[in-house]
Amino acid sequence: MAEPERVVWYDSPLAAAVAAAVAAGTCRPADLAATRLSVKVPGRPGRPVQERLWSGPWQAAKAEAGAALGAAGWQLAWNEGTSRLWEPTRELTERIREAVHAGVGATDPSVRTPTVRAASVPGRWDVADKVRATTYSALGGQFDGAWLAVFDGLRRCFPEFDFPVVAELGEVARHVGWWWPYERVALVSERPTVMRRDDHSRLHDGAGPALAYADGFALHAWRGMPVPADFVGGLGPGGSWLTARAIRNEPNAELRRVMLEIHGYDRYLREVGAQPLDRDETGVLWEIDLDGDEPIVMVEVLNSTPEPDGSVRTYWLRVPPDTETAREGVAWTFGLGPDDYRPLRET
């Protein structure tokens, strides 16, 4: 294939997706007025060539690997390469896709865009739907890492494997986010400037955006759950507004649970003067009632092994709402009934 005449870079997938919607002919430049996004859109990009760069190379590489390794060997290689990467990558891609849709369509408090948001504009959601549809035709760049890593690993393990086009896609993926190749032009999104995740690979940050791009497009999340941008600014040690009263008054049940987790269950129970439901040698059973949501029931337990300084750490175990005793709650965490939970020694 001939080299494109132009490579146009965009600071975020939001800006690139809007430009791609215009380049694909699904949106008119005039439609961008509703988004208030200032996006450069090259003229006459030519026909899209995504299929030639993805479907063909993928099928050829898969066939080559299957022929050499056999069906069972190929399946093992695929499972080994994607078992830990596929779901986190897919979830992150979907989260960005929905954020692009929200960024064009209407205010979503968990998404910040490079524009000053206005009130709802007629036709804006129609444009947002078209822009989101465009994201499905993009090559993933770094977000294709899960499947590209399989072929990269095979090339490293077996010198006889080649996969030339897939190898080139892998090299591109090291440097870009989503990208849309056309005959004359390639539209390329920069990678994020900030990406923070927890130990389960979920977007997570309590002090700022969990995912941010150079033009201001950003996503805010706590353990994977979208949260308002101004919500995270008041969390953490300096979050003076996070009080028991603020937790009780928060109408969103999911946000209340996040606030409780950050504020600390012990601190909240102390501030509201809660009384334990049950106490025995295994721990203390507590309940937090929440309006419009099931109660949070926890067992407070002490670590059986002291810390190096001699202190003993306290842990809070979330248990089912119908738990009646501390022993029943602790036993449930081990998959046992209360009568079966009789440890001879704890470590």
Secondary structure, DSSP 8 states (H G I E B T S, - for coil): ----SEEEEESSHHHHHHHHHHHTTSS-GGGGGGTT------S---SB-HHHHHHHHHHHHHHHHHHHHHHHHHHHHHHHHHTTTHHHHHHHHHHHHHHHHHHHHS--TTEE-SS---S--TTHHHHHHHHHHHHTTSB-GGGGHHHHHHHHHHHHH-TT---HHHHHHHHHHTT-SSEEEBSSEEEEE---SEE-B-TTS-B--SSS-SEE-TTS-EE-EETTEE--HHHHTT-STT-TT--HHHHHH---HHHHHHHHHHH-HHHHHHHTT---SEEETTEEEEEE--TTS--EEEEEEE-SS--TTS---EEEEEE-TT--SHHHHHHHHTT--TTT---S---
